């Protein structure tokens, strides 16, 4: 993907107060995150493998919230032209070190405006749960415009109602962020309203007793 095809717009007012805290939190946990977060499990791998197969020949893919780049690396190994962005500079450092052949940049998905019909796919893989509902709807709408016919938008997020505040995680490191929980029908409505009919809908139970169920949903840009 050419970054000349991406413009930057002012961040949504609803996110301004949280961005600095989220960025600092992920910078703080990045080293532990790389060591602690491993295999996502067979059903998540199935979703990513299917996504790679479907978008490989459509166009480049943007991993928006790429973390240390493991998903981008998986897609790259399967022949996908992929690049990534993340809010955390430390996460991007890890991504560049671990996957030197993939372009990564520091940016917030709330700032990006990819050119219309410039992408074959967009990933919001375990990162967009930081977005409040109004912001998530806008981001999905923006990314839908960027997709080519036959392109896909794949979201993995936490399922539930309300919000969760996190104060410590990944080795008991202090953090300050909000996890926004989403019901499947809400995410499906956002995709459909953006012109992306739901092509896949996977529900997974909590990974641990204190966790929330997982939702993986893919919207398809009609050909």
Residue frames relative to the residue before (quaternion, step in Angstrom):
aa qw qx qy qz dx dy dz
X 1.0000 0.0000 0.0000 0.0000 0.00 0.00 0.00
X 0.3328 -0.7313 0.5613 0.1987 3.57 -0.97 0.84
X 0.3788 -0.7451 0.5006 0.2254 3.56 -0.72 1.04
X 0.4988 0.6177 -0.4401 0.4194 3.56 1.28 0.00
X 0.6409 0.5286 -0.3200 0.4555 3.57 1.26 -0.37
X 0.6658 0.4770 -0.2926 0.4935 3.57 1.31 -0.04
X 0.1294 -0.7679 0.6223 0.0797 3.55 -0.89 0.94
X 0.3485 -0.7326 0.5530 0.1897 3.54 -1.25 0.46
X 0.1294 -0.7837 0.6060 0.0412 3.53 -0.91 0.98
X 0.6386 -0.5214 0.3750 0.4240 3.61 -1.15 0.39
X 0.5232 -0.6435 0.4618 0.3143 3.55 -1.05 0.81
X 0.5936 -0.5897 0.4266 0.3435 3.54 -1.15 0.74
X 0.5676 -0.6316 0.4092 0.3338 3.59 -0.92 0.92
X 0.6254 0.5728 -0.3333 0.4120 3.58 1.07 -0.75
X 0.7239 0.4385 -0.2383 0.4763 3.58 1.19 -0.49
X 0.4773 0.7251 -0.4308 0.2467 3.59 1.14 -0.51
X 0.7057 0.4834 -0.2837 0.4335 3.59 0.80 -0.96
X 0.7111 0.4694 -0.2587 0.4551 3.61 1.14 -0.55
X 0.5706 0.6582 -0.3900 0.2986 3.59 1.01 -0.72
X 0.6767 0.4947 -0.3101 0.4485 3.58 0.82 -0.92
X 0.6629 0.5036 -0.3077 0.4607 3.59 0.97 -0.84
X 0.6560 0.4996 -0.3137 0.4708 3.59 0.97 -0.84
X 0.6398 0.5255 -0.3223 0.4589 3.58 0.94 -0.87
X 0.6824 0.4832 -0.2889 0.4662 3.59 0.83 -0.98
X 0.6410 0.5339 -0.3276 0.4435 3.58 1.01 -0.80
X 0.7055 0.4444 -0.2792 0.4762 3.59 0.86 -0.88
X 0.5705 0.5460 -0.3886 0.4749 3.59 1.11 -0.46
X 0.6757 0.5183 -0.2872 0.4386 3.57 0.98 -0.90
X 0.7663 0.3640 -0.2017 0.4894 3.60 0.95 -0.82
X 0.4129 0.7659 -0.4481 0.2052 3.61 1.21 -0.31
X 0.6762 0.4972 -0.3142 0.4437 3.62 0.81 -0.93
X 0.6771 0.4702 -0.2903 0.4860 3.59 0.94 -0.87
X 0.6014 0.5806 -0.3502 0.4226 3.57 1.03 -0.82
X 0.6518 0.5216 -0.3157 0.4511 3.57 0.90 -0.94
X 0.7069 0.4589 -0.2625 0.4699 3.60 0.98 -0.82
X 0.7610 0.4392 -0.1985 0.4343 3.59 1.01 -0.83
X 0.7132 0.4275 -0.2587 0.4915 3.61 1.05 -0.66
X 0.0230 -0.8407 0.5391 -0.0457 3.54 -0.47 1.25
X 0.8500 -0.0629 0.0881 0.5156 3.52 -1.06 -0.91
X 0.3594 -0.7717 0.4809 0.2098 3.63 -0.67 1.03
X 0.5952 -0.5659 0.3751 0.4300 3.59 1.22 -0.18
X 0.6741 -0.5665 0.3029 0.3646 3.57 -1.16 0.63
X 0.6797 0.4982 -0.3272 0.4276 3.64 0.88 -0.78
X 0.6434 0.4908 -0.3337 0.4834 3.58 1.04 -0.65
X 0.6267 0.5225 -0.3397 0.4678 3.58 1.03 -0.70
X 0.6159 0.5463 -0.3439 0.4515 3.59 1.02 -0.78
X 0.6535 0.5144 -0.3152 0.4571 3.59 0.93 -0.90
X 0.6850 0.4811 -0.2893 0.4644 3.59 0.91 -0.88
X 0.6293 0.5249 -0.3353 0.4648 3.59 1.02 -0.76
X 0.6587 0.5005 -0.3101 0.4684 3.59 0.94 -0.86
X 0.6282 0.5356 -0.3267 0.4601 3.58 1.00 -0.86
X 0.6553 0.5192 -0.3127 0.4509 3.59 0.89 -0.95
X 0.6665 0.5079 -0.3043 0.4530 3.57 0.91 -0.90
X 0.7084 0.4865 -0.2675 0.4358 3.57 0.97 -0.88
X 0.7742 0.3682 -0.1993 0.4746 3.62 0.99 -0.72
X 0.4278 0.7528 -0.4414 0.2356 3.59 1.21 -0.37
X 0.7896 0.3110 -0.1473 0.5080 3.57 0.90 -0.92
X 0.5471 0.6255 -0.3958 0.3909 3.59 1.26 0.09
X 0.7103 -0.3825 0.2836 0.5183 3.59 0.94 -0.87
X 0.7202 -0.4354 0.3009 0.4485 3.58 -1.26 0.02
X 0.3102 -0.7463 0.5710 0.1440 3.52 -1.28 0.60
X 0.2136 -0.7534 0.6117 0.1121 3.54 -1.09 0.85
X 0.1909 -0.7442 0.6337 0.0898 3.56 -0.79 1.12
X 0.0771 -0.8488 0.5227 -0.0186 3.55 -0.01 1.36
X 0.7427 0.1547 -0.1905 0.6231 3.52 0.08 1.42
X 0.1319 0.8894 -0.4264 0.0984 3.51 1.11 0.92
X 0.2945 -0.7573 0.5341 0.2334 3.61 1.15 -0.36
X 0.7976 -0.2730 0.1928 0.5022 3.62 -0.94 -0.80
X 0.6375 -0.6324 0.2919 0.3293 3.57 1.22 0.45
X 0.3825 0.7532 -0.4872 0.2214 3.61 1.16 0.18
X 0.6508 0.4982 -0.3327 0.4663 3.64 0.99 -0.70
X 0.6284 0.5176 -0.3343 0.4748 3.57 0.98 -0.81
X 0.6371 0.5308 -0.3245 0.4551 3.57 1.02 -0.78
X 0.6339 0.5244 -0.3241 0.4671 3.58 0.99 -0.82
X 0.6742 0.4892 -0.2986 0.4659 3.58 0.89 -0.93
X 0.6315 0.5412 -0.3253 0.4499 3.57 0.98 -0.86
X 0.6512 0.5210 -0.3126 0.4547 3.59 0.96 -0.85
X 0.7146 0.4164 -0.2400 0.5083 3.57 1.18 -0.52
X 0.6646 -0.5808 0.2798 0.3779 3.54 1.18 0.58
X 0.4821 0.6619 -0.4412 0.3672 3.59 1.24 0.30
X 0.3819 -0.6814 0.5790 0.2336 3.56 -1.07 0.84
X 0.1174 0.8380 -0.5101 0.1543 3.57 0.01 1.31
X 0.0285 -0.7457 0.6642 0.0440 3.54 -1.25 0.59
X 0.2205 -0.8042 0.5422 0.1035 3.57 -1.20 0.40
X 0.1162 -0.7467 0.6474 0.0991 3.50 -1.34 0.46
X 0.0194 0.7793 -0.6264 -0.0030 3.54 -1.19 0.54
X 0.5730 -0.6173 0.4347 0.3187 3.51 -1.18 0.70
X 0.7178 0.4642 -0.2301 0.4652 3.57 1.11 -0.77
X 0.4037 -0.7182 0.5088 0.2496 3.62 -0.64 1.04
X 0.6457 0.5208 -0.3358 0.4462 3.61 1.00 -0.74
X 0.6224 0.5182 -0.3424 0.4763 3.59 1.03 -0.71
X 0.6577 0.5024 -0.3151 0.4645 3.58 0.94 -0.82
X 0.5868 0.5562 -0.3694 0.4581 3.60 1.07 -0.62
X 0.6649 0.4879 -0.3014 0.4786 3.57 0.91 -0.91
X 0.6493 0.5270 -0.3254 0.4414 3.59 0.91 -0.88
X 0.6742 0.4908 -0.2982 0.4643 3.59 0.90 -0.89
X 0.6582 0.5062 -0.3130 0.4611 3.59 1.00 -0.78
X 0.7260 0.4520 -0.2452 0.4567 3.56 0.91 -0.94
X 0.7975 0.1607 -0.0561 0.5788 3.59 1.12 -0.68
X 0.0678 -0.8706 0.4856 0.0412 3.61 0.56 1.12
X 0.6575 0.5180 -0.3243 0.4408 3.63 1.14 -0.37
X 0.6527 0.4763 -0.3091 0.5015 3.61 1.30 -0.04
X 0.3867 -0.7186 0.5188 0.2549 3.64 -0.88 0.85
X 0.0138 -0.7783 0.6272 -0.0275 3.56 -0.93 1.01
X 0.0467 -0.7909 0.6101 0.0110 3.56 -1.10 0.76
X 0.4650 -0.6390 0.5348 0.2990 3.53 -1.31 0.45
X 0.3260 0.7162 -0.5589 0.2616 3.58 -0.64 1.15
X 0.3809 -0.6738 0.5768 0.2613 3.53 -1.32 0.35
X 0.5319 -0.6289 0.4610 0.3303 3.57 -0.98 0.83
X 0.6096 0.5691 -0.3564 0.4213 3.61 1.11 -0.55
X 0.6783 0.4900 -0.2843 0.4680 3.60 1.24 -0.37
X 0.6503 0.5905 -0.3066 0.3667 3.57 1.15 -0.60
X 0.0380 -0.7612 0.6473 0.0147 3.53 -1.17 0.78
X 0.1308 -0.8080 0.5693 0.0767 3.62 0.20 1.18
X 0.5975 -0.5732 0.4206 0.3709 3.56 -1.14 0.61
X 0.6053 -0.5732 0.4136 0.3659 3.56 -1.13 0.68
X 0.8617 0.0550 -0.0756 0.4987 3.55 -1.08 0.89
X 0.4271 0.7184 -0.4462 0.3200 3.58 1.06 0.78
X 0.7560 0.3779 -0.1796 0.5034 3.60 1.21 -0.40
X 0.3845 -0.6958 0.5569 0.2406 3.50 -1.23 0.58
X 0.8132 -0.0285 0.0341 0.5803 3.56 1.17 -0.46
X 0.1326 -0.7493 0.6431 0.0858 3.52 -1.33 0.47
X 0.1859 -0.7728 0.6010 0.0836 3.54 -1.04 0.88
X 0.0257 -0.7244 0.6880 0.0342 3.53 -1.10 0.88
X 0.1004 0.8639 -0.4778 0.1238 3.54 0.68 1.21
X 0.8243 -0.2059 0.0782 0.5215 3.57 -0.28 1.32
X 0.6076 0.5298 -0.3829 0.4512 3.57 0.89 0.93
X 0.6870 0.5149 -0.2989 0.4167 3.59 1.01 -0.71
X 0.4698 0.6620 -0.4573 0.3633 3.62 1.21 0.04
X 0.5636 0.5736 -0.3937 0.4454 3.59 1.25 -0.11
X 0.6206 0.5701 -0.3375 0.4195 3.60 1.21 -0.34
X 0.4310 -0.6670 0.5396 0.2795 3.61 -0.89 0.89
X 0.7159 -0.5040 0.2727 0.3989 3.56 -1.18 0.57
X 0.6802 0.4890 -0.3042 0.4535 3.57 0.84 -0.91
X 0.6612 0.4970 -0.3030 0.4734 3.56 1.03 -0.78
X 0.6314 0.5297 -0.3412 0.4521 3.59 0.95 -0.82
X 0.6344 0.5275 -0.3341 0.4558 3.58 0.94 -0.84
X 0.6679 0.4959 -0.3070 0.4624 3.61 0.92 -0.86
X 0.6482 0.5196 -0.3208 0.4549 3.58 0.96 -0.86
X 0.6461 0.5056 -0.3234 0.4716 3.59 0.91 -0.86
X 0.6518 0.5171 -0.3174 0.4549 3.58 0.95 -0.82
X 0.6538 0.5118 -0.3052 0.4663 3.58 0.97 -0.86
X 0.6980 0.4679 -0.2760 0.4665 3.56 0.88 -0.94
X 0.5885 0.5651 -0.3730 0.4419 3.60 1.11 -0.58
X 0.6365 0.5245 -0.3223 0.4647 3.59 1.01 -0.80
X 0.6764 0.5184 -0.2929 0.4335 3.59 1.04 -0.76
X 0.6135 0.5895 -0.3493 0.3926 3.61 1.19 -0.42
X 0.4122 -0.6634 0.5681 0.2593 3.50 -1.18 0.68
X 0.6349 -0.4850 0.4028 0.4466 3.62 -1.19 0.27
X 0.7690 0.2738 -0.2420 0.5245 3.56 -0.79 1.04
X 0.5111 0.6437 -0.4174 0.3875 3.57 1.28 -0.03
X 0.2624 -0.7713 0.5668 0.1224 3.56 -1.26 0.42
X 0.1650 -0.7314 0.6513 0.1172 3.52 -1.25 0.64
X 0.0893 -0.8157 0.5714 -0.0078 3.57 -0.58 1.21
X 0.0718 -0.8007 0.5944 -0.0185 3.56 -0.75 1.16
X 0.0303 -0.7428 0.6678 0.0365 3.56 -1.10 0.81
X 0.1467 0.8094 -0.5461 0.1585 3.57 -0.67 1.08
X 0.5975 -0.5584 0.4429 0.3675 3.54 -1.36 0.09
X 0.2894 -0.7797 0.5422 0.1197 3.53 -0.95 0.99
X 0.4730 0.6569 -0.4966 0.3134 3.57 -0.96 0.89
X 0.5270 -0.6044 0.4894 0.3427 3.52 -1.30 -0.43
X 0.8110 0.3078 -0.2087 0.4516 3.55 -1.15 0.63
X 0.5269 -0.6168 0.4945 0.3122 3.55 -1.21 -0.59
X 0.1867 -0.7467 0.6245 0.1324 3.55 -1.28 0.47
X 0.2461 -0.7523 0.5922 0.1507 3.56 -0.93 0.90
X 0.1814 -0.7769 0.5956 0.0935 3.55 -0.90 0.95
X 0.1457 -0.8029 0.5759 0.0499 3.53 -0.95 0.99
X 0.7881 0.0365 -0.0144 0.6143 3.59 1.18 -0.53
X 0.2184 0.7662 -0.5901 0.1308 3.57 -1.08 0.70
X 0.8068 0.2874 -0.2136 0.4699 3.54 -1.39 0.08
X 0.8037 -0.2239 0.0902 0.5439 3.52 0.55 1.23
X 0.5784 -0.6280 0.3498 0.3856 3.56 1.19 0.66
X 0.3182 0.7349 -0.5247 0.2887 3.58 1.07 0.75
X 0.4796 -0.6628 0.4793 0.3177 3.65 -0.89 0.78
X 0.0376 0.7785 -0.6244 0.0515 3.56 -0.95 0.95
X 0.1586 -0.7658 0.6148 0.1022 3.54 -1.32 0.25
X 0.4096 0.6874 -0.5214 0.2964 3.56 -0.11 1.29
X 0.3673 -0.7049 0.5679 0.2137 3.52 -1.35 0.36
X 0.2118 -0.7333 0.6334 0.1275 3.54 -1.04 0.89
X 0.1929 -0.7752 0.5940 0.0944 3.55 -0.62 1.16
X 0.2621 -0.7799 0.5545 0.1244 3.56 -0.73 1.11
X 0.1399 -0.8119 0.5660 0.0297 3.56 -0.97 0.91
X 0.3692 -0.6852 0.5811 0.2378 3.53 -1.12 0.74
X 0.6126 -0.5881 0.3744 0.3724 3.62 -1.00 0.75
X 0.6643 0.5124 -0.3262 0.4357 3.59 0.92 -0.82
X 0.6116 0.5453 -0.3516 0.4527 3.59 1.13 -0.56
X 0.6677 0.4792 -0.2966 0.4864 3.58 0.93 -0.92
X 0.6320 0.5347 -0.3310 0.4529 3.59 0.97 -0.83
X 0.6563 0.5089 -0.3145 0.4597 3.59 0.98 -0.83
X 0.6378 0.5217 -0.3324 0.4589 3.60 1.00 -0.79
X 0.6552 0.4995 -0.3125 0.4729 3.58 0.95 -0.84
X 0.6824 0.4964 -0.2934 0.4492 3.57 0.82 -0.97
X 0.6537 0.5160 -0.3104 0.4583 3.57 0.97 -0.86
X 0.6809 0.4708 -0.2772 0.4877 3.58 1.17 -0.59
X 0.5801 -0.6087 0.3661 0.3988 3.58 1.27 0.09
X 0.5949 0.5421 -0.3604 0.4716 3.57 1.23 0.52
X 0.2133 -0.7921 0.5579 0.1257 3.62 0.03 1.19
X 0.5299 -0.6475 0.4477 0.3154 3.56 -1.03 0.83
X 0.1822 -0.8026 0.5645 0.0632 3.54 -0.78 1.12
X 0.7900 0.0293 -0.0080 0.6123 3.59 1.21 -0.48
X 0.0348 -0.7822 0.6208 -0.0395 3.54 -1.10 0.84
X 0.0228 0.8098 -0.5803 0.0840 3.57 -0.35 1.30
X 0.1133 -0.7759 0.6183 0.0537 3.60 -0.88 0.98
X 0.0694 -0.8027 0.5923 0.0080 3.56 -0.90 0.95
X 0.4942 -0.6541 0.4736 0.3220 3.62 -1.02 0.69
X 0.6789 -0.4721 0.3475 0.4421 3.61 -1.24 0.27
X 0.4862 -0.6712 0.4805 0.2866 3.56 -1.06 0.77
X 0.7781 0.0545 -0.0409 0.6245 3.60 1.24 -0.41
X 0.7114 -0.5040 0.2689 0.4093 3.62 -1.14 0.52
X 0.7279 0.4261 -0.2494 0.4757 3.60 0.99 -0.72
X 0.5714 0.6314 -0.3686 0.3727 3.57 1.27 -0.11
X 0.4636 -0.6417 0.5313 0.3017 3.52 -1.38 -0.04
X 0.6049 -0.5423 0.4160 0.4085 3.61 -1.17 0.42
X 0.3682 -0.7276 0.5414 0.2047 3.54 -1.24 0.51
X 0.1544 -0.7658 0.6203 0.0709 3.51 -1.20 0.67
X 0.0243 -0.7570 0.6530 0.0037 3.56 -0.93 0.98
X 0.0667 0.8109 -0.5715 0.1072 3.57 -0.58 1.14
X 0.1400 -0.7929 0.5913 0.0460 3.56 -1.02 0.90
X 0.1643 -0.7662 0.6153 0.0857 3.55 -0.98 0.93
X 0.2629 -0.7891 0.5480 0.0896 3.55 -0.98 0.94
X 0.3236 -0.7239 0.5740 0.2043 3.59 -0.86 0.98
X 0.4255 -0.7305 0.4604 0.2710 3.63 -0.48 1.13
X 0.4563 -0.6722 0.5166 0.2701 3.54 -1.14 0.72
